[in-house]
Amino acid sequence: MVFTRVRLWAGVVLFAFIACISQPGLAGLTVLDVVEQVSQANYTHYLDEVLYTHSGDDRGSGPQHDLARNNILAEFDSFGLETSLDPFQYSGTYYNVVGVHSGSARPDDIYVVGAHYDSVNNPGADDNASGTAAVMEAARVLSQYEFEATLVFIAFDREEQGMRGSSAYVTEHLNDNILGMVSMDMIAYTGARHIGRARIYGQQSSAAWKQSLGAAVRLYGNGISALDSGSISGSDHDPFELAGFQACLFIEYEVWNNQCYHRPCDSVDTPDYIDYQFATNMTRSVVGLLATKAVLIPEPATVLLLGIGVILLRRRNCS
């Protein structure tokens, strides 16, 4: 009789195990599973077709600035994020585009990834539609999953006038428990000498956060590498660091040798200029970082189920 009960409960556990592994999202979901959802095709679509990065476009003071902003807002909204245009004043009213994916267990713990969508009166394909497209792709992927902590995706405006948008955001959120911030700024140009290499900048106070990003690059970057290059200002991580939050800049290695920096040739139409694969791997790295730090849930259901099954079998056996 005991043997029959054991066989019966073993069958129940096996059936439940098979049912569990047949359901996406329940069978041992890992951070790598999430990272693998990052798509070069989607990234390219955002950069080429959504953010006005072709020759003649102008996201600084031209009509494409507001059109790009509205497209980002629409994409964030389509992902199911809590989306808003966050206004600030600088020679008029401008807007950061904010999308919030609230955490299920620790919603007050916050991780931020941002990029500026304005340009210097040019197409700004690399500076910085490249980073904005990465934030959009990260939002698309990560919004499909649950996390313990909250993820905030931000497209900042007026970075080129002294980080006006990010400074305004930080001022409004000084009391938030922001545990880490990444600024993705110029991530799609590799040049000929340092293909597959990136830089991480941040103050010593952000050393642990920079190390976490470096680890994510090694784990999820598809072979790219990142050098801790010390501290630098001049991007949207800086206001966060000045306010005491851990933050860093994630940027292409050859930024200082980019011949199209702040020039009309910063365009997706410039031959052999934009490296979509490299930018996608930069995006993978940040998605891996955020999915790890915010803590992906649920925990692998198969392990929990098997553990319950073992307990039940033991109890039946003892009876």
C-alpha positions in Angstrom: 0.0 0.0 0.0 2.8 2.4 0.8 4.5 1.5 -2.5 1.3 2.3 -4.4 1.0 5.7 -2.7 4.6 6.5 -3.5 4.1 5.6 -7.1 0.9 7.7 -7.2 2.5 10.8 -5.7 5.6 10.3 -7.9 3.3 10.4 -10.9 1.6 13.6 -9.6 4.9 15.3 -9.1 6.2 14.2 -12.6 3.0 15.5 -14.2 3.2 18.8 -12.5 6.9 19.1 -13.4 6.1 18.5 -17.1 3.3 21.0 -16.9 5.6 23.5 -15.3 8.4 23.3 -17.8 5.9 23.6 -20.7 4.8 27.0 -19.5 7.1 29.9 -20.6 8.1 32.1 -17.7 7.8 29.3 -15.1 10.5 26.9 -16.0 13.7 28.2 -14.5 13.7 31.7 -16.0 17.1 33.3 -15.9 18.7 36.7 -16.5 20.2 35.2 -19.7 16.8 34.3 -20.9 15.8 37.9 -20.6 19.0 39.2 -22.2 18.5 36.9 -25.2 15.3 38.9 -26.0 17.3 41.9 -26.9 17.0 42.2 -30.7 19.4 43.9 -33.1 16.5 44.2 -35.6 14.4 46.1 -33.0 17.4 48.3 -32.0 18.0 49.2 -35.7 14.3 50.0 -36.1 14.3 52.5 -33.3 17.6 54.1 -34.4 16.8 54.3 -38.1 13.0 54.7 -38.2 11.8 56.2 -34.9 14.3 58.7 -33.8 14.9 60.9 -36.9 18.6 60.1 -37.5 18.9 60.6 -41.3 20.8 63.3 -43.1 19.0 66.6 -42.7 17.2 65.7 -39.5 17.6 68.0 -36.5 16.7 66.9 -33.0 18.2 70.0 -31.5 16.0 72.8 -32.6 14.4 71.4 -35.7 10.9 69.9 -36.0 12.3 66.4 -35.6 13.0 67.1 -31.9 9.4 67.0 -30.8 8.5 64.2 -33.3 11.2 62.0 -31.8 10.0 62.8 -28.3 6.5 61.9 -29.1 7.6 58.6 -30.7 9.5 57.7 -27.6 6.5 58.4 -25.5 4.3 56.3 -27.7 6.7 53.4 -27.6 7.0 53.5 -23.8 3.3 53.6 -23.5 3.0 50.6 -25.8 5.2 48.6 -23.5 2.7 49.1 -20.7 5.0 51.4 -18.6 3.6 54.1 -16.4 4.6 56.8 -18.9 4.7 60.6 -18.7 6.2 63.7 -20.1 8.1 65.3 -17.2 8.4 69.1 -17.8 11.2 71.3 -16.8 12.2 74.9 -17.6 15.1 76.0 -19.7 14.4 79.0 -22.0 10.9 77.6 -22.2 9.3 74.3 -21.3 11.0 71.0 -22.3 10.2 67.4 -21.4 12.0 64.3 -20.2 10.1 61.1 -21.3 9.8 58.8 -18.4 8.6 55.2 -18.3 8.2 53.3 -14.9 8.0 49.6 -14.5 7.1 49.2 -10.8 8.7 46.5 -8.7 6.5 43.7 -7.2 8.3 43.3 -3.9 10.4 46.4 -3.3 8.9 49.2 -5.4 10.7 51.9 -3.5 14.1 50.5 -4.6 14.8 52.1 -7.9 17.2 51.5 -10.8 17.4 54.0 -13.6 18.7 53.8 -17.2 18.7 57.0 -19.3 19.9 58.6 -22.5 19.4 62.0 -24.0 17.4 62.4 -27.1 18.4 65.9 -28.1 21.2 66.7 -30.5 23.4 69.6 -31.5 21.2 70.6 -34.4 22.1 67.5 -36.4 20.7 64.0 -36.9 22.6 62.9 -33.8 22.6 59.2 -34.8 25.4 58.3 -32.4 25.1 61.3 -30.1 22.7 60.3 -28.8 20.0 58.4 -30.7 22.2 55.4 -30.2 21.8 55.5 -26.4 18.1 56.4 -26.7 17.4 53.4 -28.9 19.2 51.2 -26.3 16.9 52.6 -23.5 13.9 51.9 -25.7 15.0 48.3 -26.5 15.8 47.8 -22.8 12.3 49.0 -21.9 10.7 46.8 -24.4 12.4 43.7 -23.1 12.4 44.3 -19.4 8.8 45.4 -19.3 7.7 41.9 -20.2 9.0 40.5 -16.9 8.5 41.1 -13.2 11.2 42.3 -10.9 11.4 42.9 -7.1 12.6 46.5 -7.6 11.4 49.3 -9.8 13.0 50.1 -13.2 12.8 53.6 -14.6 13.6 54.4 -18.2 14.2 58.0 -19.1 14.9 59.9 -22.4 16.4 63.1 -21.2 16.2 66.4 -23.0 18.6 69.3 -23.2 21.7 67.3 -22.3 23.7 69.3 -24.8 23.0 72.5 -22.9 24.5 71.2 -19.6 22.4 68.2 -18.6 19.3 70.3 -18.0 16.8 67.5 -18.2 18.7 65.0 -16.0 19.5 67.8 -13.5 15.8 68.7 -13.3 14.8 65.1 -12.8 17.3 64.5 -10.0 16.2 67.7 -8.2 12.6 66.3 -8.2 13.7 62.9 -7.0 16.3 63.6 -4.3 14.4 61.6 -1.8 14.0 58.5 -4.0 16.0 55.4 -3.1 17.8 55.3 -6.4 20.3 52.4 -6.1 22.0 52.8 -9.5 21.8 54.8 -12.7 23.4 54.2 -16.1 23.7 56.9 -18.8 23.9 55.4 -22.3 25.5 58.1 -24.3 27.2 57.4 -27.7 27.3 53.6 -28.0 27.3 52.9 -31.7 30.7 54.0 -33.1 33.7 51.7 -32.9 36.2 53.1 -35.4 38.8 50.7 -36.8 41.2 50.3 -33.9 39.0 49.4 -30.9 36.1 47.3 -32.3 34.1 45.8 -29.5 35.5 48.0 -26.7 33.6 50.4 -24.5 34.4 52.7 -21.5 32.7 53.0 -18.1 33.1 56.4 -16.4 32.1 57.3 -12.8 33.4 58.7 -9.6 35.1 56.5 -6.9 31.9 56.7 -4.9 30.2 54.7 -7.8 33.0 52.1 -7.9 30.7 49.2 -6.8 28.1 50.2 -9.4 30.8 50.4 -12.2 32.1 47.0 -11.2 28.6 45.5 -11.5 28.2 47.0 -15.0 31.7 45.6 -15.9 30.6 42.2 -14.7 27.4 42.4 -16.8 29.4 43.3 -19.8 31.5 40.1 -19.4 28.5 37.9 -18.8 26.0 39.3 -21.4 27.9 41.5 -23.8 28.6 38.8 -26.5 32.3 39.3 -26.2 32.6 43.1 -26.0 34.8 44.5 -23.3 34.6 47.6 -21.1 37.4 49.6 -19.5 36.9 51.5 -16.2 38.2 54.8 -17.4 37.9 56.8 -14.2 35.7 59.8 -13.6 34.1 62.2 -16.1 31.3 64.7 -16.1 29.5 65.9 -19.3 26.7 63.3 -19.4 23.4 62.5 -17.7 25.0 60.3 -15.0 26.7 63.4 -13.5 23.7 65.0 -11.8 22.9 61.7 -10.2 26.5 61.3 -8.8 26.5 64.9 -7.6 23.3 64.2 -5.6 25.0 61.2 -4.0 23.5 58.4 -6.1 25.7 55.7 -7.6 25.8 56.3 -11.4 28.0 55.8 -14.4 28.4 56.6 -18.1 28.5 53.7 -20.5 30.1 54.9 -23.8 32.0 53.8 -26.9 35.7 53.5 -26.5 36.5 55.7 -29.5 34.3 58.6 -28.5 37.2 61.1 -28.6 38.2 60.0 -32.1 34.6 60.2 -33.6 35.1 62.4 -36.6 31.3 63.0 -36.8 30.9 64.2 -33.2 28.5 67.2 -33.3 28.6 67.3 -37.1 26.0 66.8 -39.8 27.7 63.4 -40.7 26.5 62.0 -37.3 23.8 60.2 -39.4 22.7 56.7 -40.1 23.3 57.5 -43.8 27.1 57.9 -43.3 28.7 54.8 -44.7 30.5 52.4 -42.3 29.7 54.7 -39.3 27.0 53.1 -37.1 27.9 49.6 -35.6 24.5 48.2 -34.9 25.8 44.9 -33.5 28.1 46.6 -31.1 25.3 48.9 -29.9 23.0 45.9 -29.4 25.7 44.2 -27.3 26.0 47.3 -25.2 22.2 47.1 -24.7 22.4 43.4 -23.8 25.0 44.3 -21.1 22.7 46.9 -19.5 19.7 44.7 -19.7 21.7 42.0 -17.9 22.7 44.5 -15.2 19.2 45.8 -14.5 17.6 42.3 -14.6 20.2 41.2 -12.0 20.1 44.1 -9.7 16.3 44.5 -9.8 16.0 40.8 -9.1 14.0 38.9 -11.7 11.0 37.0 -10.5 9.4 34.4 -10.2 12.1 32.1 -8.9 12.5 28.9 -10.9 9.2 27.1 -10.3 10.5 23.6 -11.1 12.9 23.6 -8.2 10.2 24.7 -5.7 7.8 22.1 -7.1 10.3 19.3 -6.9 11.0 20.2 -3.3 7.3 20.1 -2.4 7.1 16.7 -4.2 9.9 15.3 -2.1 8.3 16.4 1.1 5.0 14.9 0.0 6.6 11.6 -0.9 8.4 11.4 2.4 5.2 12.1 4.3 3.3 9.5 2.4 6.1 7.0 2.9 6.1 7.6 6.6 2.4 7.0 6.8 
